[in-house]
């Protein structure tokens, strides 16, 4: 039931990474979100997408650089991250709601993955 993230790694500033999140068919037919947590900081919202994908939301600092999208045939949601900055360094988490709309609020997500590390060097 829990989503599984992949695609993290080490990249230089200005580079790109694509994160993937695979969920069960039951979990996937819902609003999905990406959150991140940097060392010593609280977890924060990054992006969300509704089911089946008409609506998306982004935090201001990633808007124009990150894109969230989903492949419904393969129960996968992606986070394409371009023009990465050192301040994007964090553990990135995928989460699923029990409703079809997306949300920026962490407490509105029920299912969480284990996270994948993204490190952006200067």
C-alpha positions as CSV (number, residue, x, y, z in Angstrom):
1,X,0.0,0.0,0.0
2,X,2.9,2.4,0.8
3,X,4.4,4.3,-2.2
4,X,8.0,3.5,-3.2
5,X,10.3,6.3,-4.3
6,X,13.3,6.1,-6.5
7,X,15.6,8.3,-8.6
8,X,17.4,10.3,-6.0
9,X,21.2,10.9,-6.1
10,X,24.0,13.4,-6.3
11,X,23.9,16.1,-8.9
12,X,25.7,19.4,-9.5
13,X,23.9,22.7,-9.2
14,X,22.1,23.4,-12.4
15,X,21.6,19.7,-13.2
16,X,18.4,17.6,-13.3
17,X,16.9,14.6,-11.7
18,X,13.6,12.7,-12.1
19,X,12.1,11.1,-9.1
20,X,9.6,8.3,-9.5
21,X,7.0,7.0,-7.1
22,X,5.1,3.7,-7.6
23,X,2.0,3.0,-5.7
24,X,-0.5,0.2,-5.6
25,X,-3.5,0.6,-7.9
26,X,-5.8,1.2,-4.9
27,X,-3.5,3.9,-3.4
28,X,-2.6,5.5,-6.7
29,X,-6.2,6.5,-7.7
30,X,-5.9,9.5,-5.5
31,X,-4.2,12.9,-5.0
32,X,-0.5,12.5,-4.8
33,X,2.2,14.7,-3.4
34,X,5.9,15.2,-3.0
35,X,7.4,16.6,0.2
36,X,11.0,17.1,1.3
37,X,13.0,17.4,4.5
38,X,16.4,19.0,4.7
39,X,18.7,18.3,7.6
40,X,17.6,20.1,10.7
41,X,14.4,21.4,9.1
42,X,10.8,20.4,9.1
43,X,9.3,18.5,6.2
44,X,7.8,20.8,3.6
45,X,5.4,20.6,0.7
46,X,7.0,20.5,-2.8
47,X,4.2,19.6,-5.3
48,X,0.9,17.8,-5.6
49,X,-1.3,16.5,-8.4
50,X,-4.9,15.4,-8.4
51,X,-6.4,12.2,-9.8
52,X,-6.4,11.8,-12.7
53,X,-4.0,14.7,-13.1
54,X,-5.8,17.9,-14.1
55,X,-4.6,20.0,-11.2
56,X,-1.2,20.6,-9.9
57,X,0.3,22.8,-7.2
58,X,3.9,23.8,-6.4
59,X,5.7,25.6,-3.6
60,X,6.9,29.0,-4.8
61,X,10.6,28.2,-4.7
62,X,10.3,25.3,-7.2
63,X,7.7,26.7,-9.5
64,X,9.1,26.9,-13.1
65,X,11.9,24.4,-12.2
66,X,10.0,21.3,-11.0
67,X,7.2,19.5,-12.8
68,X,4.9,16.9,-11.2
69,X,3.1,14.5,-13.6
70,X,1.6,11.0,-13.5
71,X,1.5,7.9,-15.7
72,X,-1.8,6.4,-14.6
73,X,-1.4,3.3,-16.7
74,X,1.7,2.4,-14.6
75,X,0.6,3.7,-11.2
76,X,3.6,6.1,-11.2
77,X,3.9,9.7,-10.3
78,X,7.0,11.7,-11.2
79,X,8.8,14.8,-10.1
80,X,11.0,16.2,-12.8
81,X,13.5,18.6,-11.2
82,X,15.5,21.0,-13.4
83,X,18.0,23.8,-12.6
84,X,18.6,22.2,-9.2
85,X,20.1,24.3,-6.5
86,X,22.0,23.3,-3.3
87,X,19.0,24.4,-1.2
88,X,17.0,21.6,-2.9
89,X,19.1,19.1,-1.0
90,X,16.8,17.0,1.1
91,X,15.1,13.6,1.5
92,X,12.1,13.6,-0.9
93,X,9.0,11.8,0.1
94,X,6.0,10.6,-2.0
95,X,2.6,10.6,-0.4
96,X,-0.9,9.6,-1.3
97,X,-4.2,10.9,0.0
98,X,-7.6,9.1,0.3
99,X,-9.2,11.7,-1.9
100,X,-8.8,12.6,-5.6
101,X,-7.8,16.2,-5.0
102,X,-4.2,17.2,-4.3
103,X,-3.2,19.1,-1.2
104,X,-0.4,21.2,0.2
105,X,-1.0,20.0,3.8
106,X,1.1,17.2,5.1
107,X,-1.6,15.9,7.5
108,X,-4.0,15.3,4.7
109,X,-1.8,12.5,3.3
110,X,-2.3,9.0,4.6
111,X,0.3,6.9,2.8
112,X,4.0,7.8,2.8
113,X,7.0,6.3,1.2
114,X,10.4,5.8,2.8
115,X,12.0,8.7,1.0
116,X,14.9,9.1,-1.5
117,X,17.9,11.3,-0.9
118,X,18.6,14.2,-3.3
119,X,22.0,16.0,-2.9
120,X,22.9,19.0,-5.0
121,X,26.5,20.1,-4.9
122,X,27.8,23.6,-5.6
